[in-house]
């Protein structure tokens, strides 16, 4: 059952974040798709999934991966887009420190090039060391990069906060990063 759910989750994430055209799904400018279009695409891939199944699956994640608007019958990825969408976020003042979790093998490259959004629109940051550690653990032994946000704010960075307590900002050069093995 878990593998079945992972396959469905991976497909929905792939379509809503990166390639909606692969499932013949149309996204609006904010990244919303019709739930029925997603269900049709899943059925085409051999998954007999109902609207209620997607809702239940989304609630099983530590942080919900999708926003679901049942009133308007639409769904969107909560974050992590590589395709250009307009964000329905407001600027917010970040806490004094934010954290970025990554795998140890990525540190050398980050020390050279800074934090890059890579295939996403923004760099993703966490409010807590615990969440950063969880994210960093996904790809190996984790390490935490600490950011003192005042320095970034003083130099023109702006921050957006998602409903899932993920902070978003543009690429961050190395001089703003502190590499520490804290809380590990």
N, CA, C and O atoms as a DFTB+ gen file, in Angstrom:
736 C
 N C O
     1  1       0.833      -1.203       0.000
     2  2       0.000       0.000       0.000
     3  2       0.872       1.259       0.000
     4  3       0.574       2.223      -0.705
     5  1       1.951       1.247       0.793
     6  2       2.833       2.413       0.887
     7  2       3.462       2.732      -0.465
     8  3       3.535       3.897      -0.855
     9  1       3.917       1.702      -1.185
    10  2       4.526       1.905      -2.501
    11  2       3.514       2.487      -3.486
    12  3       3.846       3.362      -4.285
    13  1       2.282       1.995      -3.423
    14  2       1.190       2.492      -4.247
    15  2       0.984       3.984      -3.995
    16  3       0.858       4.769      -4.935
    17  1       0.950       4.367      -2.723
    18  2       0.764       5.778      -2.361
    19  2       1.958       6.622      -2.802
    20  3       1.778       7.747      -3.268
    21  1       3.172       6.096      -2.662
    22  2       4.358       6.823      -3.106
    23  2       4.313       7.078      -4.610
    24  3       4.652       8.168      -5.070
    25  1       3.893       6.068      -5.376
    26  2       3.807       6.230      -6.825
    27  2       2.812       7.321      -7.196
    28  3       3.093       8.151      -8.060
    29  1       1.672       7.324      -6.559
    30  2       0.657       8.345      -6.820
    31  2       1.185       9.716      -6.422
    32  3       1.064      10.675      -7.185
    33  1       1.764       9.813      -5.241
    34  2       2.314      11.070      -4.749
    35  2       3.396      11.595      -5.683
    36  3       3.416      12.781      -6.010
    37  1       4.300      10.710      -6.114
    38  2       5.384      11.115      -7.013
    39  2       4.841      11.636      -8.341
    40  3       5.335      12.635      -8.863
    41  1       3.849      10.982      -8.879
    42  2       3.258      11.429     -10.146
    43  2       2.599      12.798      -9.997
    44  3       2.824      13.694     -10.809
    45  1       1.790      12.951      -8.964
    46  2       1.108      14.234      -8.763
    47  2       2.134      15.346      -8.571
    48  3       1.997      16.418      -9.161
    49  1       3.157      15.106      -7.756
    50  2       4.203      16.118      -7.552
    51  2       4.898      16.457      -8.861
    52  3       5.107      17.630      -9.172
    53  1       5.253      15.441      -9.623
    54  2       5.940      15.646     -10.901
    55  2       5.091      16.515     -11.836
    56  3       5.589      17.466     -12.437
    57  1       3.825      16.179     -11.945
    58  2       2.956      16.941     -12.845
    59  2       2.722      18.364     -12.352
    60  3       2.828      19.308     -13.134
    61  1       2.408      18.535     -11.075
    62  2       2.043      19.858     -10.573
    63  2       3.246      20.772     -10.365
    64  3       3.101      21.994     -10.393
    65  1       4.426      20.201     -10.157
    66  2       5.619      21.018      -9.922
    67  2       6.456      21.247     -11.177
    68  3       7.076      22.298     -11.340
    69  1       6.467      20.250     -12.060
    70  2       7.470      20.279     -13.126
    71  2       6.918      20.125     -14.542
    72  3       7.275      20.909     -15.421
    73  1       6.064      19.142     -14.785
    74  2       5.659      18.825     -16.158
    75  2       4.167      18.495     -16.267
    76  3       3.820      17.332     -16.471
    77  1       3.289      19.473     -16.137
    78  2       1.855      19.191     -16.279
    79  2       1.499      18.710     -17.680
    80  3       0.522      17.983     -17.862
    81  1       2.287      19.114     -18.666
    82  2       2.011      18.712     -20.051
    83  2       2.146      17.203     -20.239
    84  3       1.524      16.646     -21.144
    85  1       2.938      16.530     -19.412
    86  2       3.098      15.077     -19.518
    87  2       1.811      14.328     -19.174
    88  3       1.648      13.163     -19.536
    89  1       0.906      15.001     -18.479
    90  2      -0.366      14.382     -18.108
    91  2      -1.545      15.106     -18.757
    92  3      -2.702      14.840     -18.433
    93  1      -1.236      16.027     -19.679
    94  2      -2.268      16.826     -20.332
    95  2      -3.101      17.592     -19.297
    96  3      -4.326      17.674     -19.389
    97  1      -2.393      18.146     -18.313
    98  2      -3.020      18.934     -17.257
    99  2      -2.699      20.404     -17.511
   100  3      -1.550      20.765     -17.767
   101  1      -3.722      21.241     -17.439
   102  2      -3.525      22.685     -17.573
   103  2      -3.454      23.311     -16.189
   104  3      -4.323      23.077     -15.349
   105  1      -2.409      24.114     -15.951
   106  2      -2.276      24.874     -14.714
   107  2      -2.600      26.334     -14.990
   108  3      -2.252      26.857     -16.048
   109  1      -3.259      26.991     -14.054
   110  2      -3.446      28.433     -14.203
   111  2      -2.159      29.143     -13.788
   112  3      -1.176      28.485     -13.444
   113  1      -2.153      30.456     -13.816
   114  2      -0.927      31.208     -13.532
   115  2      -0.408      31.010     -12.112
   116  3       0.757      31.296     -11.839
   117  1      -1.252      30.526     -11.207
   118  2      -0.841      30.284      -9.825
   119  2      -0.508      28.816      -9.558
   120  3      -0.174      28.454      -8.430
   121  1      -0.595      27.983     -10.573
   122  2      -0.246      26.571     -10.429
   123  2      -1.410      25.658     -10.101
   124  3      -1.195      24.478      -9.826
   125  1      -2.642      26.163     -10.122
   126  2      -3.805      25.343      -9.819
   127  2      -4.214      24.508     -11.025
   128  3      -4.186      24.987     -12.158
   129  1      -4.593      23.261     -10.776
   130  2      -5.121      22.356     -11.795
   131  2      -6.490      21.864     -11.344
   132  3      -6.796      21.882     -10.151
   133  1      -7.303      21.431     -12.278
   134  2      -8.580      20.822     -11.922
   135  2      -8.297      19.447     -11.324
   136  3      -7.513      18.674     -11.875
   137  1      -8.926      19.152     -10.214
   138  2      -8.740      17.847      -9.566
   139  2      -9.137      16.733     -10.536
   140  3      -8.460      15.708     -10.616
   141  1     -10.223      16.930     -11.266
   142  2     -10.682      15.889     -12.199
   143  2      -9.641      15.597     -13.265
   144  3      -9.517      14.452     -13.700
   145  1      -8.879      16.617     -13.703
   146  2      -7.810      16.390     -14.693
   147  2      -6.698      15.519     -14.108
   148  3      -6.147      14.660     -14.796
   149  1      -6.374      15.747     -12.836
   150  2      -5.348      14.944     -12.167
   151  2      -5.841      13.506     -11.998
   152  3      -5.089      12.558     -12.226
   153  1      -7.095      13.346     -11.600
   154  2      -7.664      12.000     -11.451
   155  2      -7.695      11.256     -12.792
   156  3      -7.411      10.060     -12.852
   157  1      -8.038      11.967     -13.854
   158  2      -8.057      11.358     -15.187
   159  2      -6.659      10.895     -15.584
   160  3      -6.491       9.796     -16.115
   161  1      -5.659      11.731     -15.328
   162  2      -4.270      11.374     -15.648
   163  2      -3.819      10.164     -14.833
   164  3      -3.121       9.292     -15.352
   165  1      -4.210      10.105     -13.567
   166  2      -3.857       8.958     -12.730
   167  2      -4.532       7.683     -13.245
   168  3      -3.917       6.618     -13.273
   169  1      -5.778       7.797     -13.645
   170  2      -6.487       6.631     -14.194
   171  2      -5.800       6.137     -15.467
   172  3      -5.681       4.932     -15.692
   173  1      -5.356       7.069     -16.286
   174  2      -4.652       6.717     -17.519
   175  2      -3.369       5.942     -17.203
   176  3      -2.947       5.091     -17.985
   177  1      -2.750       6.238     -16.051
   178  2      -1.532       5.532     -15.626
   179  2      -1.846       4.229     -14.890
   180  3      -0.935       3.524     -14.455
   181  1      -3.148       3.908     -14.748
   182  2      -3.537       2.637     -14.143
   183  2      -3.905       2.710     -12.670
   184  3      -4.058       1.675     -12.022
   185  1      -4.050       3.914     -12.129
   186  2      -4.411       4.067     -10.718
   187  2      -5.888       4.438     -10.604
   188  3      -6.328       5.450     -11.149
   189  1      -6.643       3.610      -9.893
   190  2      -8.062       3.887      -9.658
   191  2      -8.167       4.723      -8.376
   192  3      -8.293       4.187      -7.275
   193  1      -8.112       6.021      -8.545
   194  2      -8.039       6.942      -7.413
   195  2      -9.239       7.879      -7.442
   196  3      -9.655       8.356      -8.498
   197  1      -9.781       8.127      -6.257
   198  2     -10.894       9.058      -6.114
   199  2     -10.397      10.344      -5.439
   200  3      -9.318      10.379      -4.847
   201  1     -11.188      11.362      -5.544
   202  2     -10.892      12.657      -4.911
   203  2     -10.568      12.460      -3.426
   204  3      -9.608      13.034      -2.912
   205  1     -11.368      11.655      -2.754
   206  2     -11.179      11.429      -1.316
   207  2      -9.833      10.756      -1.029
   208  3      -9.239      10.992       0.023
   209  1      -9.348       9.920      -1.954
   210  2      -8.052       9.260      -1.770
   211  2      -6.915      10.285      -1.761
   212  3      -5.985      10.180      -0.961
   213  1      -6.993      11.263      -2.643
   214  2      -5.959      12.307      -2.699
   215  2      -5.973      13.140      -1.423
   216  3      -4.919      13.496      -0.895
   217  1      -7.153      13.445      -0.939
   218  2      -7.278      14.239       0.297
   219  2      -6.667      13.482       1.472
   220  3      -5.908      14.056       2.253
   221  1      -6.992      12.202       1.602
   222  2      -6.449      11.376       2.685
   223  2      -4.930      11.267       2.557
   224  3      -4.212      11.418       3.545
   225  1      -4.444      11.006       1.351
   226  2      -3.010      10.891       1.119
   227  2      -2.285      12.173       1.520
   228  3      -1.237      12.109       2.162
   229  1      -2.819      13.322       1.156
   230  2      -2.190      14.601       1.482
   231  2      -2.085      14.820       2.990
   232  3      -1.127      15.429       3.466
   233  1      -3.052      14.331       3.728
   234  2      -3.046      14.491       5.191
   235  2      -2.023      13.582       5.865
   236  3      -1.661      13.811       7.019
   237  1      -1.554      12.554       5.158
   238  2      -0.603      11.609       5.740
   239  2       0.833      12.119       5.732
   240  3       1.686      11.565       6.425
   241  1       1.113      13.169       4.955
   242  2       2.458      13.731       4.919
   243  2       2.703      14.573       6.154
   244  3       1.782      15.184       6.696
   245  1       3.967      14.603       6.599
   246  2       4.341      15.459       7.732
   247  2       3.959      16.905       7.434
   248  3       3.366      17.583       8.273
   249  1       4.299      17.367       6.249
   250  2       3.870      18.667       5.744
   251  2       3.068      18.400       4.476
   252  3       3.566      17.733       3.570
   253  1       1.829      18.907       4.389
   254  2       1.038      18.654       3.182
   255  2       1.779      19.101       1.919
   256  3       2.367      20.182       1.882
   257  1       1.742      18.260       0.895
   258  2       2.435      18.569      -0.358
   259  2       1.570      19.389      -1.303
   260  3       2.076      20.074      -2.192
   261  1       0.256      19.310      -1.100
   262  2      -0.643      19.986      -2.027
   263  2      -1.640      20.849      -1.271
   264  3      -1.987      20.583      -0.121
   265  1      -2.082      21.884      -1.956
   266  2      -3.226      22.671      -1.488
   267  2      -4.409      22.152      -2.294
   268  3      -4.336      22.008      -3.514
   269  1      -5.483      21.881      -1.595
   270  2      -6.676      21.348      -2.253
   271  2      -7.838      22.278      -1.946
   272  3      -8.143      22.541      -0.783
   273  1      -8.476      22.769      -2.982
   274  2      -9.622      23.666      -2.877
   275  2     -10.841      22.903      -3.399
   276  3     -11.111      22.892      -4.600
   277  1     -11.575      22.264      -2.479
   278  2     -12.721      21.444      -2.878
   279  2     -13.865      22.288      -3.419
   280  3     -14.602      21.844      -4.300
   281  1     -14.017      23.487      -2.905
   282  2     -15.097      24.356      -3.353
   283  2     -14.971      24.668      -4.849
   284  3     -15.970      24.735      -5.566
   285  1     -13.735      24.858      -5.304
   286  2     -13.492      25.179      -6.708
   287  2     -12.921      23.998      -7.489
   288  3     -12.515      24.149      -8.642
   289  1     -12.889      22.820      -6.859
   290  2     -12.420      21.585      -7.478
   291  2     -11.035      21.735      -8.107
   292  3     -10.840      21.432      -9.284
   293  1     -10.054      22.217      -7.288
   294  2      -8.704      22.377      -7.827
   295  2      -7.645      21.983      -6.803
   296  3      -7.896      21.913      -5.600
   297  1      -6.453      21.728      -7.333
   298  2      -5.318      21.255      -6.543
   299  2      -4.047      21.915      -7.077
   300  3      -3.939      22.194      -8.271
   301  1      -3.097      22.159      -6.193
   302  2      -1.801      22.680      -6.616
   303  2      -0.727      22.182      -5.670
   304  3      -1.011      21.817      -4.529
   305  1       0.500      22.168      -6.145
   306  2       1.629      21.837      -5.283
   307  2       1.841      22.985      -4.312
   308  3       1.717      24.150      -4.689
   309  1       2.158      22.665      -3.076
   310  2       2.360      23.703      -2.053
   311  2       3.670      24.457      -2.252
   312  3       3.764      25.631      -1.892
   313  1       4.677      23.808      -2.816
   314  2       5.978      24.446      -3.045
   315  2       6.832      23.526      -3.895
   316  3       6.456      22.383      -4.154
   317  1       7.981      24.023      -4.330
   318  2       8.934      23.192      -5.057
   319  2       8.798      23.224      -6.566
   320  3       9.289      22.324      -7.248
   321  1       8.144      24.235      -7.099
   322  2       7.945      24.315      -8.546
   323  2       9.241      24.612      -9.294
   324  3      10.049      25.436      -8.864
   325  1       9.421      23.931     -10.412
   326  2      10.484      24.300     -11.346
   327  2       9.893      25.084     -12.511
   328  3      10.618      25.764     -13.236
   329  1       8.592      24.991     -12.690
   330  2       7.922      25.767     -13.729
   331  2       7.555      27.128     -13.152
   332  3       7.388      27.279     -11.941
   333  1       7.433      28.102     -14.022
   334  2       7.143      29.456     -13.588
   335  2       5.671      29.594     -13.239
   336  3       4.799      29.404     -14.087
   337  1       5.407      29.922     -11.993
   338  2       4.054      30.245     -11.540
   339  2       4.131      31.516     -10.717
   340  3       5.200      31.901     -10.244
   341  1       2.997      32.159     -10.551
   342  2       2.928      33.315      -9.662
   343  2       2.588      32.796      -8.272
   344  3       1.673      31.990      -8.103
   345  1       3.335      33.268      -7.282
   346  2       3.103      32.808      -5.922
   347  2       2.042      33.635      -5.236
   348  3       2.043      34.864      -5.314
   349  1       1.138      32.948      -4.565
   350  2       0.089      33.594      -3.788
   351  2       0.592      33.735      -2.349
   352  3       0.023      33.185      -1.407
   353  1       1.667      34.484      -2.225
   354  2       2.273      34.652      -0.917
   355  2       2.453      36.140      -0.661
   356  3       2.513      36.953      -1.583
   357  1       2.535      36.459       0.597
   358  2       2.823      37.841       0.949
   359  2       4.212      37.889       1.564
   360  3       4.685      36.933       2.179
   361  1       4.839      39.026       1.375
   362  2       6.150      39.213       1.993
   363  2       5.991      39.145       3.500
   364  3       5.008      39.639       4.053
   365  1       6.962      38.530       4.160
   366  2       6.929      38.463       5.620
   367  2       8.326      38.689       6.165
   368  3       9.322      38.442       5.485
   369  1       8.387      39.156       7.388
   370  2       9.655      39.335       8.080
   371  2      10.064      37.981       8.671
   372  3       9.336      37.409       9.482
   373  1      11.209      37.482       8.267
   374  2      11.633      36.170       8.770
   375  2      12.151      36.267      10.200
   376  3      12.450      37.360      10.682
   377  1      12.258      35.124      10.881
   378  2      12.877      35.120      12.206
   379  2      14.369      35.456      12.077
   380  3      14.902      35.507      10.969
   381  1      15.027      35.679      13.192
   382  2      16.446      36.072      13.209
   383  2      17.322      35.072      12.464
   384  3      18.258      35.462      11.767
   385  1      17.018      33.780      12.611
   386  2      17.794      32.738      11.946
   387  2      16.866      31.839      11.132
   388  3      15.750      31.527      11.547
   389  1      17.353      31.435       9.973
   390  2      16.714      30.400       9.175
   391  2      17.771      29.345       8.882
   392  3      18.969      29.610       8.976
   393  1      17.317      28.150       8.527
   394  2      18.223      27.021       8.370
   395  2      17.965      26.326       7.032
   396  3      16.838      26.263       6.542
   397  1      19.036      25.817       6.475
   398  2      18.930      25.031       5.239
   399  2      19.590      23.680       5.504
   400  3      20.770      23.607       5.850
   401  1      18.822      22.626       5.338
   402  2      19.357      21.283       5.511
   403  2      19.790      20.724       4.182
   404  3      19.079      20.842       3.183
   405  1      20.948      20.119       4.170
   406  2      21.457      19.495       2.953
   407  2      22.300      18.288       3.344
   408  3      22.636      18.101       4.513
   409  1      22.630      17.489       2.369
   410  2      23.496      16.339       2.619
   411  2      24.949      16.810       2.659
   412  3      25.325      17.749       1.958
   413  1      25.752      16.157       3.477
   414  2      27.156      16.524       3.663
   415  2      27.890      16.627       2.325
   416  3      28.723      17.516       2.145
   417  1      27.592      15.732       1.392
   418  2      28.311      15.738       0.113
   419  2      28.042      16.996      -0.718
   420  3      28.751      17.242      -1.694
   421  1      27.033      17.799      -0.355
   422  2      26.737      19.035      -1.094
   423  2      27.454      20.259      -0.537
   424  3      27.469      21.309      -1.181
   425  1      28.043      20.144       0.634
   426  2      28.598      21.307       1.330
   427  2      29.713      21.988       0.541
   428  3      29.725      23.214       0.432
   429  1      30.636      21.227      -0.004
   430  2      31.768      21.825      -0.721
   431  2      31.284      22.698      -1.877
   432  3      31.786      23.803      -2.081
   433  1      30.321      22.204      -2.620
   434  2      29.787      22.979      -3.733
   435  2      29.059      24.234      -3.250
   436  3      29.188      25.296      -3.859
   437  1      28.301      24.120      -2.168
   438  2      27.581      25.268      -1.610
   439  2      28.570      26.299      -1.079
   440  3      28.339      27.500      -1.213
   441  1      29.673      25.845      -0.477
   442  2      30.692      26.778       0.010
   443  2      31.303      27.578      -1.141
   444  3      31.724      28.718      -0.943
   445  1      31.354      27.003      -2.323
   446  2      31.918      27.688      -3.496
   447  2      30.894      28.612      -4.159
   448  3      31.204      29.747      -4.520
   449  1      29.672      28.102      -4.312
   450  2      28.682      28.784      -5.142
   451  2      27.530      29.422      -4.381
   452  3      26.751      30.168      -4.974
   453  1      27.397      29.149      -3.080
   454  2      26.260      29.653      -2.319
   455  2      25.062      28.728      -2.467
   456  3      25.139      27.681      -3.110
   457  1      23.957      29.132      -1.862
   458  2      22.718      28.355      -1.973
   459  2      22.001      28.776      -3.246
   460  3      21.707      29.954      -3.449
   461  1      21.728      27.806      -4.092
   462  2      21.069      28.056      -5.380
   463  2      19.682      27.413      -5.378
   464  3      19.465      26.379      -4.746
   465  1      18.774      28.025      -6.077
   466  2      17.420      27.472      -6.174
   467  2      17.392      26.216      -7.039
   468  3      16.427      25.453      -6.992
   469  1      18.436      25.997      -7.824
   470  2      18.560      24.831      -8.709
   471  2      17.375      24.798      -9.683
   472  3      17.180      25.758     -10.428
   473  1      16.587      23.731      -9.698
   474  2      15.456      23.648     -10.619
   475  2      14.179      24.268     -10.037
   476  3      13.115      24.195     -10.652
   477  1      14.285      24.859      -8.886
   478  2      13.130      25.508      -8.269
   479  2      13.221      27.015      -8.493
   480  3      14.236      27.526      -8.966
   481  1      12.153      27.711      -8.147
   482  2      12.153      29.166      -8.301
   483  2      12.859      29.858      -7.138
   484  3      13.391      30.956      -7.298
   485  1      12.864      29.230      -5.989
   486  2      13.416      29.855      -4.783
   487  2      14.259      28.855      -3.998
   488  3      14.110      27.642      -4.145
   489  1      15.138      29.382      -3.172
   490  2      15.833      28.590      -2.162
   491  2      14.826      28.330      -1.052
   492  3      14.083      29.232      -0.665
   493  1      14.796      27.115      -0.539
   494  2      13.867      26.741       0.525
   495  2      14.616      26.703       1.855
   496  3      15.682      26.098       1.966
   497  1      14.041      27.358       2.858
   498  2      14.659      27.454       4.180
   499  2      13.654      27.040       5.248
   500  3      12.443      27.121       5.043
   501  1      14.168      26.599       6.381
   502  2      13.320      26.138       7.480
   503  2      13.463      27.067       8.679
   504  3      14.494      27.713       8.858
   505  1      12.419      27.124       9.492
   506  2      12.450      27.912      10.723
   507  2      13.153      27.176      11.850
   508  3      13.640      27.794      12.797
   509  1      13.204      25.859      11.745
   510  2      13.770      25.072      12.842
   511  2      14.906      24.183      12.358
   512  3      14.946      23.774      11.198
   513  1      15.812      23.899      13.256
   514  2      16.910      22.987      12.964
   515  2      16.356      21.593      12.666
   516  3      16.866      20.886      11.797
   517  1      15.306      21.205      13.397
   518  2      14.734      19.874      13.228
   519  2      14.208      19.666      11.808
   520  3      14.452      18.627      11.194
   521  1      13.478      20.669      11.288
   522  2      12.953      20.544       9.940
   523  2      14.080      20.550       8.911
   524  3      14.042      19.783       7.949
   525  1      15.077      21.405       9.103
   526  2      16.231      21.443       8.188
   527  2      16.957      20.102       8.203
   528  3      17.385      19.611       7.158
   529  1      17.092      19.515       9.377
   530  2      17.758      18.208       9.496
   531  2      16.961      17.135       8.755
   532  3      17.540      16.289       8.073
   533  1      15.647      17.168       8.885
   534  2      14.790      16.206       8.189
   535  2      14.963      16.333       6.672
   536  3      15.068      15.327       5.971
   537  1      14.992      17.562       6.173
   538  2      15.172      17.795       4.738
   539  2      16.557      17.315       4.303
   540  3      16.682      16.640       3.281
   541  1      17.590      17.651       5.060
   542  2      18.951      17.248       4.729
   543  2      19.157      15.750       4.745
   544  3      20.012      15.231       4.026
   545  1      18.389      15.054       5.550
   546  2      18.508      13.600       5.679
   547  2      17.979      12.844       4.474
   548  3      18.253      11.653       4.327
   549  1      17.237      13.502       3.621
   550  2      16.636      12.832       2.467
   551  2      17.671      12.325       1.476
   552  3      17.394      11.411       0.700
   553  1      18.871      12.918       1.497
   554  2      19.874      12.567       0.487
   555  2      21.202      12.126       1.086
   556  3      22.224      12.145       0.400
   557  1      21.200      11.734       2.341
   558  2      22.425      11.278       2.979
   559  2      22.572      11.860       4.366
   560  3      21.603      12.333       4.960
   561  1      23.801      11.823       4.884
   562  2      24.071      12.375       6.212
   563  2      23.844      13.892       6.154
   564  3      24.420      14.571       5.304
   565  1      23.004      14.425       7.060
   566  2      22.646      15.834       6.967
   567  2      23.664      16.776       7.612
   568  3      24.405      16.407       8.523
   569  1      23.664      17.984       7.107
   570  2      24.359      19.088       7.746
   571  2      23.439      20.296       7.634
   572  3      22.581      20.352       6.753
   573  1      23.619      21.251       8.520
   574  2      22.733      22.408       8.579
   575  2      23.530      23.669       8.256
   576  3      24.619      23.885       8.787
   577  1      22.971      24.489       7.384
   578  2      23.543      25.792       7.068
   579  2      22.676      26.835       7.763
   580  3      21.453      26.837       7.623
   581  1      23.322      27.717       8.510
   582  2      22.620      28.730       9.288
   583  2      22.686      30.063       8.547
   584  3      23.735      30.451       8.033
   585  1      21.559      30.751       8.502
   586  2      21.502      32.063       7.875
   587  2      21.022      33.088       8.895
   588  3      19.976      32.913       9.519
   589  1      21.780      34.136       9.054
   590  2      21.372      35.255       9.888
   591  2      20.609      36.214       8.972
   592  3      21.206      36.876       8.123
   593  1      19.305      36.283       9.145
   594  2      18.470      36.969       8.163
   595  2      18.662      38.481       8.133
   596  3      18.424      39.096       7.093
   597  1      19.078      39.097       9.218
   598  2      19.254      40.559       9.223
   599  2      20.247      40.994       8.154
   600  3      20.023      41.994       7.472
   601  1      21.333      40.260       8.001
   602  2      22.334      40.602       6.985
   603  2      21.721      40.552       5.586
   604  3      21.993      41.409       4.746
   605  1      20.902      39.552       5.353
   606  2      20.252      39.425       4.053
   607  2      19.235      40.551       3.835
   608  3      19.194      41.161       2.766
   609  1      18.424      40.817       4.849
   610  2      17.440      41.893       4.742
   611  2      18.119      43.240       4.491
   612  3      17.657      44.033       3.672
   613  1      19.213      43.486       5.198
   614  2      19.947      44.747       5.030
   615  2      20.499      44.909       3.613
   616  3      20.780      46.023       3.172
   617  1      20.649      43.792       2.909
   618  2      21.206      43.831       1.557
   619  2      20.174      43.520       0.466
   620  3      20.527      43.139      -0.650
   621  1      18.893      43.690       0.814
   622  2      17.841      43.651      -0.199
   623  2      17.099      42.353      -0.414
   624  3      16.243      42.281      -1.296
   625  1      17.397      41.320       0.362
   626  2      16.658      40.061       0.177
   627  2      15.244      40.221       0.714
   628  3      15.012      40.926       1.696
   629  1      14.323      39.565       0.065
   630  2      12.956      39.503       0.564
   631  2      12.612      38.037       0.800
   632  3      13.170      37.143       0.164
   633  1      11.698      37.810       1.713
   634  2      11.332      36.452       2.110
   635  2       9.824      36.268       2.014
   636  3       9.040      37.166       2.320
   637  1       9.452      35.074       1.581
   638  2       8.052      34.659       1.538
   639  2       7.932      33.438       2.440
   640  3       8.837      32.607       2.510
   641  1       6.805      33.348       3.125
   642  2       6.564      32.182       3.979
   643  2       5.376      31.410       3.431
   644  3       4.314      31.982       3.185
   645  1       5.559      30.111       3.243
   646  2       4.463      29.277       2.769
   647  2       3.589      28.874       3.957
   648  3       3.955      29.072       5.115
   649  1       2.450      28.317       3.645
   650  2       1.553      27.835       4.699
   651  2       2.156      26.668       5.454
   652  3       1.698      26.338       6.548
   653  1       3.177      26.036       4.890
   654  2       3.811      24.885       5.516
   655  2       5.056      25.282       6.302
   656  3       5.875      24.424       6.629
   657  1       5.213      26.571       6.611
   658  2       6.359      27.097       7.365
   659  2       7.688      26.906       6.647
   660  3       8.733      26.763       7.282
   661  1       7.639      26.904       5.330
   662  2       8.857      26.910       4.529
   663  2       9.069      28.350       4.087
   664  3       8.139      29.008       3.621
   665  1      10.295      28.836       4.234
   666  2      10.630      30.199       3.822
   667  2      11.303      30.157       2.467
   668  3      12.140      29.291       2.212
   669  1      10.946      31.081       1.602
   670  2      11.471      31.135       0.248
   671  2      12.195      32.459       0.010
   672  3      11.745      33.512       0.461
   673  1      13.307      32.396      -0.694
   674  2      14.028      33.599      -1.103
   675  2      14.873      33.255      -2.325
   676  3      14.966      32.094      -2.724
   677  1      15.477      34.265      -2.904
   678  2      16.343      34.059      -4.079
   679  2      17.686      33.482      -3.631
   680  3      17.945      33.343      -2.436
   681  1      18.535      33.149      -4.604
   682  2      19.859      32.560      -4.341
   683  2      20.628      33.382      -3.304
   684  3      20.512      34.606      -3.250
   685  1      21.419      32.677      -2.478
   686  2      22.155      33.320      -1.386
   687  2      23.648      33.040      -1.546
   688  3      24.070      31.884      -1.504
   689  1      24.451      34.094      -1.729
   690  2      25.902      33.905      -1.858
   691  2      26.530      33.377      -0.571
   692  3      25.969      33.493       0.519
   693  1      27.694      32.804      -0.737
   694  2      28.419      32.155       0.352
   695  2      28.673      33.055       1.566
   696  3      28.633      32.569       2.696
   697  1      28.929      34.333       1.367
   698  2      29.289      35.203       2.497
   699  2      28.167      35.331       3.534
   700  3      28.410      35.812       4.641
   701  1      26.942      34.907       3.192
   702  2      25.836      34.976       4.141
   703  2      25.576      33.643       4.843
   704  3      24.645      33.535       5.642
   705  1      26.377      32.647       4.555
   706  2      26.133      31.304       5.066
   707  2      27.110      30.937       6.172
   708  3      28.294      31.269       6.117
   709  1      26.586      30.243       7.180
   710  2      27.410      29.721       8.263
   711  2      27.231      28.207       8.288
   712  3      26.123      27.702       8.469
   713  1      28.327      27.501       8.107
   714  2      28.282      26.040       8.030
   715  2      28.595      25.467       9.405
   716  3      29.723      25.543       9.891
   717  1      27.572      24.895      10.016
   718  2      27.736      24.348      11.368
   719  2      27.097      22.984      11.433
   720  3      26.094      22.725      10.769
   721  1      27.665      22.128      12.216
   722  2      27.053      20.832      12.484
   723  2      26.321      20.933      13.799
   724  3      26.753      20.372      14.806
   725  1      25.203      21.656      13.792
   726  2      24.445      21.869      15.016
   727  2      23.272      20.907      15.069
   728  3      22.666      20.600      14.042
   729  1      22.964      20.450      16.220
   730  2      21.806      19.610      16.442
   731  2      21.838      18.274      15.711
   732  3      20.796      17.647      15.525
   733  1      23.012      17.835      15.299
   734  2      23.069      16.578      14.553
   735  2      23.605      15.454      15.397
   736  3      23.719      14.324      14.921
